Structure formats: structure tokens, C-alpha cells
Amino acid sequence: MSKLGVVSRRGFIKLAGFAAGYAVFGFNMAREAVAATMEFVGIRQKSVYEADRTVYPIRKSQDNPTVQKLYAKDGFLHEGPCGHKSHELLHTHYVDRSAALQALRDKGVNLNM
């Protein structure tokens, strides 16, 4: 590996192409291209957020009336979001099933995953 990090001919050609592009078009044009790309990303991001806002009126779970009723003083999870009952019902635990899957594969079972 050389000091420039070029390992192969292909890497060298790629690096030389970038260098030639900067020499011909200049750094300013490359900077403008990056700026135009970032502007497009910003416009796209804004439109996605606007579409979400119009399609989904309730975007946060804490604003959902059903969730508020669930955690109300007379609700099912009245202890609160970090209470024992909510932890017991809403949290999951990892179970390693890789040995059982391997046993099935060893028996010749074809698992399409």
C-alpha cells in the first residue's frame, strides 16, 4: 500500500480522475455541486415531513388520546409509562434460538429466511 492509499491500478485511475476533474473544473464547481445536492436533500426532507404532517395528524404517541386514556389515573396502566405493569407487558426479552434452528438444518429442513 502506498502513502496515498492506492492499492491497485483501478484505485490509481480513480484518484487520477478526481484530480483531473478538480484541475479542469476547479474546486469551486465541485463545491457548487455539493451545495446543490445538499439543497435538494433539504427540499426533499422538508416535503417528506410535510407529507407526514398532513397524512398522520397524531405524530407523537404522547398526543394520542388512546394512549393518554391508557395511562390516565383510572386507566389500565395507571402506574405510568415506567410502571411495573407496562414494563411487564410492553418490553421484550431476547431468546437465543440459533441452536434449535441449526438442529432443524442438520435434519435437512429447508428454512426460507
C-alpha positions as CSV (number, residue, x, y, z in Angstrom):
1,M,0.0,0.0,0.0
2,S,1.4,3.4,-0.9
3,K,1.2,6.6,1.0
4,L,-1.8,7.8,-1.0
5,G,-3.8,4.6,-0.1
6,V,-3.9,3.5,-3.7
7,V,-3.6,-0.3,-3.8
8,S,-4.5,-1.2,-7.4
9,R,-4.4,0.3,-10.9
10,R,-8.1,0.9,-10.6
11,G,-7.7,2.9,-7.4
12,F,-4.9,4.9,-9.1
13,I,-7.1,5.6,-12.1
14,K,-10.0,6.7,-9.9
15,L,-7.7,9.0,-7.9
16,A,-6.2,10.4,-11.1
17,G,-9.7,11.0,-12.5
18,F,-10.7,13.0,-9.4
19,A,-7.5,15.0,-9.6
20,A,-8.1,15.8,-13.3
21,G,-11.7,16.7,-12.6
22,Y,-10.6,19.2,-10.0
23,A,-7.9,20.6,-12.3
24,V,-10.3,21.0,-15.2
25,F,-13.4,22.1,-13.5
26,G,-11.9,23.7,-10.4
27,F,-12.7,23.3,-6.8
28,N,-15.4,26.0,-6.9
29,M,-17.6,23.9,-9.3
30,A,-17.3,20.8,-7.1
31,R,-18.3,22.9,-4.1
32,E,-21.3,24.2,-6.0
33,A,-22.3,20.7,-7.0
34,V,-22.2,19.6,-3.3
35,A,-24.2,22.7,-2.3
36,A,-26.8,21.9,-4.9
37,T,-27.0,18.3,-3.7
38,M,-27.4,19.4,-0.1
39,E,-30.1,21.9,-1.2
40,F,-32.0,19.1,-2.9
41,V,-31.7,16.9,0.2
42,G,-33.1,19.8,2.3
43,I,-36.1,20.3,-0.1
44,R,-36.8,16.6,-0.1
45,Q,-36.6,16.3,3.6
46,K,-39.0,19.2,4.1
47,S,-41.5,17.7,1.6
48,V,-41.4,14.3,3.4
49,Y,-42.0,16.0,6.8
50,E,-44.9,18.0,5.3
51,A,-46.4,14.8,3.8
52,D,-46.2,13.1,7.2
53,R,-47.8,16.1,8.9
54,T,-50.8,16.0,6.5
55,V,-51.3,12.2,6.4
56,Y,-50.8,11.5,10.1
57,P,-52.5,14.1,12.3
58,I,-51.2,12.3,15.5
59,R,-47.5,12.0,15.1
60,K,-46.4,11.6,18.7
61,S,-47.6,8.8,20.9
62,Q,-48.0,11.0,23.9
63,D,-50.5,13.1,21.9
64,N,-52.6,10.0,21.1
65,P,-55.9,10.1,23.0
66,T,-56.0,6.3,23.3
67,V,-52.5,6.3,24.9
68,Q,-53.5,9.1,27.2
69,K,-56.6,7.2,28.3
70,L,-54.5,4.1,28.9
71,Y,-52.1,5.9,31.2
72,A,-54.8,8.0,33.0
73,K,-55.4,7.6,36.7
74,D,-58.3,5.3,36.1
75,G,-56.6,3.6,33.1
76,F,-55.2,0.1,32.7
77,L,-51.5,1.3,33.1
78,H,-52.3,3.9,35.8
79,E,-48.8,3.4,37.3
80,G,-47.3,5.4,34.5
81,P,-45.1,4.7,31.5
82,C,-42.3,3.2,33.6
83,G,-44.5,1.3,35.9
84,H,-44.3,-2.5,36.7
85,K,-47.3,-3.5,34.6
86,S,-46.3,-1.5,31.5
87,H,-42.7,-2.9,31.8
88,E,-44.1,-6.4,32.1
89,L,-46.5,-6.1,29.1
90,L,-44.6,-3.9,26.7
91,H,-40.9,-5.0,27.0
92,T,-39.5,-8.0,25.3
93,H,-36.6,-10.4,26.1
94,Y,-34.1,-12.0,23.8
95,V,-34.2,-15.7,23.5
96,D,-31.3,-17.4,21.6
97,R,-32.9,-19.9,19.2
98,S,-29.9,-20.5,17.0
99,A,-29.2,-24.0,18.3
100,A,-32.8,-25.1,17.5
101,L,-32.5,-23.7,14.0
102,Q,-29.2,-25.4,13.5
103,A,-30.7,-28.7,14.6
104,L,-33.5,-28.3,12.1
105,R,-31.0,-27.6,9.3
106,D,-29.0,-30.6,10.3
107,K,-32.1,-32.7,9.9
108,G,-32.5,-31.4,6.4
109,V,-35.3,-28.9,6.9
110,N,-35.2,-26.2,4.3
111,L,-35.8,-22.8,6.1
112,N,-36.5,-20.0,3.7
113,M,-35.5,-16.9,5.7
